[in-house]
Amino acid sequence: MRGRSRLFRLVEPFVFVSSKGRLTAPAGFVTDGYSIPSAAWSWCNPFEEGMESSILHDLNYSAACPYGFTRKEADDLLLEGMAACGVPWLKRQTIYRAVRLFGWRYYKPLN
């Protein structure tokens, strides 16, 4: 991360085995971790606990995603990933509900 950028570029593929199968974010994919306003970072740092789950969520929300998941499926995979990463129940439920409420602005399905 350079300067004050919140973006990370994967230097190698990131693989997660989920209920939907083996999912891979390719090397070179750019993510911002959890897309959480900086005012809430004291409660949930976007680059720490469970950030791995946000990598595939960002991929699943992008037009470049090869999987074609619906927004609900992408959000459910985020919840599954947070649980697999050990994010506490209350925190993952709060993040999941916020994504369900506001994520529509950022979801870019394949056309």
C-alpha positions, -999 to +999 in steps of 0.1 A: +000+000+000+015+034-010+007+066+007-028+068+019-043+044-006-067+018+007-061-005-023-042-038-023-032-057-054-029-095-050+006-107-058-006-143-061-040-159-066-062-161-035-082-194-032-112-201-009-131-234-008-167-225-001-201-240-003-201-230-040-168-247-047-133-236-051-132-198-058-101-179-069-093-143-070-065-139-096-031-124-090-033-087-099-069-083-086-073-051-066-093-049-034-099-024-006-106-049+021-139-042+039-155-011+024-161+005+058-162+043+064-130+053+083-151+066+112-160+029+120-124+015+117-119+015+155-147-011+156-138-030+124-105-024+107-110-031+070-075-047+068-076-071+097-099-098+110-115-116+081-102-094+054-097-125+033-135-129+030-137-093+015-113-102-013-137-126-030-167-104-021-150-076-040-144-099-069-179-112-069-192-076-070-170-067-100-179-069-136-147-090-141-160-118-119-161-151-138-186-168-114-218-149-122-232-150-087-262-129-078-257-101-053-274-122-026-251-152-034-220-129-032-232-115+001-239-150+015-204-160+005-190-130+024-209-142+055-196-177+050-161-164+045-162-143+077-174-173+097-145-194+083-120-166+092-133-165+128-150-131+127-172-129+158-209-135+152-221-099+160-195-083+138-202-105+108-239-101+112-235-063+113-212-063+083-235-086+064-266-065+071-249-033+061-238-050+028-273-062+022-287-027+027-261-006+009-242-030-014-266-025-044-247+007-052-215-012-059-227-045-074-217-048-111-230-080-126-219-093-160-243-082-187 
